[in-house]
């Protein structure tokens, strides 16, 4: 009888939903170790409330922004997650809002060019939707996409 774990079931569902392939887990019995290259993962945090008032950024407006500004700079792929966030605004008030987290994974040697493109994306969102900022977190990762 085959033993299945939730992680295996969920990973299988993710593969079916996205068509992606998964690299074997290092150390798994009988699994070959796939080479993993140095990449950088950048997460961008996009709020949807406008600090000076007005209608929140809609799902359609955000998708149009992604299509025009992010996909054009990172056509190899990205991940978008809906989230709820909070931050302290320029007036010291804790704001709660619907937000999006966009994850980009790119080869570390392209970091300088990718970083410049990411800064253009952040500036564009700030200007288009009257935002105070777009959060950014970078971290080195090892990844395989075979």
Protein Blocks (a to p, Z undefined) as FASTA:
>chain_A
ZZddfklmmmmmmmmmnopacdddehiahiacddddddddddddddfbdfkgpjdddfkl
mmmmmmmmmmmmmmnbccddddddddddfkopacddddddddddddfklmmmmmmmmmmm
mmmmmmmnopabdcdddddddddfZZ
